[in-house]
């Protein structure tokens, strides 16, 4: 597998471990200061943390695949990771009001 791909996947995994720490429970963050997070991040903290852990697990699996597997396996791992992202964003991210 391409060294650049492995490095980028490893970077995604490291960032995924930080997700649950990026949203401290403060007045400013609850008002959405500096992020697109909804108040559900704090109102449904256990669900948010579980999805964050799921993201880290999907990223870790992808990291393992990137080191040893075929491109088709890598694509499957990326789909798994993307589904995890989407499920979290659906609940915990403000909807973009701008139409493209």
C-alpha positions as CSV (number, residue, x, y, z in Angstrom):
1,X,0.0,0.0,0.0
2,X,1.2,3.5,-0.8
3,X,3.2,5.0,2.1
4,X,1.3,8.3,1.7
5,X,-2.1,6.6,2.2
6,X,-0.8,4.8,5.3
7,X,0.4,8.0,6.8
8,X,-2.9,9.8,6.1
9,X,-4.9,6.9,7.6
10,X,-2.7,6.9,10.6
11,X,-3.3,10.7,11.0
12,X,-7.1,10.1,10.8
13,X,-6.8,7.5,13.5
14,X,-4.9,9.9,15.8
15,X,-7.4,12.7,15.2
16,X,-10.3,10.3,15.9
17,X,-9.0,9.7,19.4
18,X,-9.3,13.4,20.1
19,X,-12.9,13.9,19.0
20,X,-14.6,13.5,22.4
21,X,-12.2,16.0,23.9
22,X,-12.8,18.8,21.4
23,X,-16.2,19.8,22.9
24,X,-15.8,21.0,26.5
25,X,-19.0,21.7,28.3
26,X,-18.8,25.5,28.5
27,X,-21.3,28.3,27.9
28,X,-19.5,29.4,24.8
29,X,-19.3,25.9,23.3
30,X,-23.0,25.3,24.1
31,X,-23.8,28.4,22.2
32,X,-21.9,27.0,19.2
33,X,-18.9,29.3,19.5
34,X,-16.2,28.1,17.1
35,X,-17.9,25.0,15.9
36,X,-20.9,23.6,14.1
37,X,-21.9,21.4,17.0
38,X,-25.5,21.3,18.3
39,X,-26.4,21.3,21.9
40,X,-27.0,17.6,21.5
41,X,-23.3,17.0,22.0
42,X,-23.8,17.9,25.7
43,X,-27.4,16.8,26.1
44,X,-26.7,13.4,24.7
45,X,-23.1,13.1,25.9
46,X,-23.1,9.3,26.3
47,X,-24.3,8.8,22.7
48,X,-21.8,11.4,21.4
49,X,-18.9,9.7,23.3
50,X,-20.0,6.3,22.0
51,X,-20.0,7.5,18.4
52,X,-16.6,9.1,19.0
53,X,-15.3,5.7,20.2
54,X,-16.9,4.1,17.2
55,X,-15.0,6.5,15.0
56,X,-11.7,5.6,16.7
57,X,-12.4,1.9,16.2
58,X,-13.3,2.4,12.5
59,X,-10.2,4.5,12.0
60,X,-8.1,1.8,13.7
61,X,-9.5,-0.9,11.5
62,X,-8.8,1.3,8.5
63,X,-5.3,1.8,9.7
64,X,-4.7,-1.9,9.9
65,X,-6.2,-2.4,6.4
66,X,-4.1,0.3,4.9
67,X,-0.9,-1.4,6.0
68,X,-1.7,-4.8,4.5
69,X,-4.7,-5.0,2.3
70,X,-5.9,-4.4,-1.2
71,X,-7.4,-1.2,-2.6
72,X,-10.8,-2.7,-2.5
73,X,-10.4,-3.5,1.2
74,X,-9.2,0.0,1.8
75,X,-12.3,1.4,0.1
76,X,-14.5,-0.8,2.2
77,X,-12.8,0.6,5.3
78,X,-13.2,4.1,4.1
79,X,-17.0,3.5,3.6
80,X,-17.2,2.2,7.2
81,X,-15.4,5.3,8.5
82,X,-17.6,7.6,6.4
83,X,-20.8,6.0,7.7
84,X,-19.6,6.5,11.3
85,X,-18.9,10.2,10.5
86,X,-22.3,10.6,8.9
87,X,-24.2,9.0,11.8
88,X,-22.6,11.4,14.2
89,X,-23.0,14.5,12.0
90,X,-26.7,13.7,11.5
91,X,-27.4,14.2,15.2
92,X,-24.6,16.4,16.5
93,X,-23.8,18.9,13.7
94,X,-25.8,22.0,12.8
95,X,-27.4,21.8,9.4
96,X,-25.8,23.9,6.7
97,X,-28.5,26.5,5.7
98,X,-26.7,27.6,2.6
99,X,-27.9,25.9,-0.6
100,X,-25.3,25.0,-3.2
